Amino acid sequence: MGLQPGDLSGGRAGGAQRGERVGVDAGQMSAVDAYAVAKGYQQHSPQFPNSSQDLKATLAASYQQFPDATYDIKRVIAEGDLVAVHGHCVGAPGRRGKAVLDIFRVRDGKIVER
């Protein structure tokens, strides 16, 4: 079970727990629609596009290349409309992986900025 819609309401990340896997790490692109605001969503990483549709295409291509990739949540810190998620990303079994820190701005339970 990953984050559920509404878990990020009011800057809280109630559904995210240590060791939990985020929905999109299994290629479930519906999580993008559930959390990202298609209109007005702003992405600051040059690796990911701003639109919800383009983001889903980028993630789908990534998961085709790395079908066994995982992203495990280690910590979630929320203050006001900001939520920081510390995770561990592994591209393939047996690999060491890397630590990842994402900072999201949340409005009405959806991510509007990353």
Number of C-alpha atoms within 10 A of each C-alpha: 9 16 20 17 15 16 16 26 16 18 23 20 23 14 15 21 16 12 13 17 20 21 17 19 19 16 20 14 18 11 18 19 15 16 22 23 21 18 10 12 17 19 16 10 9 7 8 16 17 20 17 21 13 12 19 21 15 14 18 18 13 14 19 11 11 13 15 14 19 22 23 19 21 18 16 20 13 19 12 10 17 20 21 18 18 18 23 19 18 18 18 13 10 7 10 11 15 11 13 14 14 11 16 21 21 25 18 15 22 24 26 19 18 19
